[in-house]
């Protein structure tokens, strides 16, 4: 490769998958040249400066070491917003957008000011996506991690949503300063069993374990959230919870046993049962 490699040379000589190469190079283009991603095609003869190429090599090395791209770039698109992310929070995933869509459908149907509770908010992805799409919704988002809450608050500030979203520190419902009831409760809690081999593979190796596993069967956090639903939901209110691809039957059973009505499974784009929802009796 020449001393000043072109975009074309960077693409053709990189061992990373093509889609990852383009994501990282688009970051370089935006940072150093204020050019859009489309320039990867229209201007692939651009030679990178020494500084830009040095950063490109560092980014590639980090990714080759397995570090998630979202952490490398410090941001991740989710639903209709872009979020700041870092090693202190779970990386928002496309399947979790299903949880947002279920909440938005419910809020739209209610057609009034609603109160939403997001338990274990992490980066704020679910709560802030709902707030961004529904200006009349007010949200309380909780997390046990102070590091996660700092990132979530920063995201709320960047998105100008601090007026809609309140962030509280603590474990699940214990974070609430007073007992109050909500129209909608949503959560993407840790649901991977402690010994699951996926925890030592891929991006999961870099993400906070406490956001991935309950250090038990994978159902303990879901059990706590479902058990509290009757106390914290308004009559007729909806609770929707993300769970593992093989946990649908167990989670729906917990919801039914807790007295929730209209318990149902929701499929993600891959056809897996990914969210279970139920409704408090009127």
ABEGO torsion letter per residue (X at the ends): XBABBBAAAAAAABABBAAAAAAAAAAAAAAAAGBBAAAAAAAAABBBBAAAAAAAAAAAAAAAAGBBAAAAAGBBBBEABBBBBBAABBBBBAAAAAAAAAAAAAAAAAGBBBBBBBBGAEAGAAAAAAAAABAABBBBBBBABAAAAAAAAAAAAAAGAAAABBBBBEBEAAABABBBBBABBBBBBBABBAABAAAABEAAAABBAAAABAGBAGAAAAAAAAAAAAAABBBGBBBBBBBBAAAAAAAAAAAAAAGBBGBBBBBBAAGBBABBBBBBBX
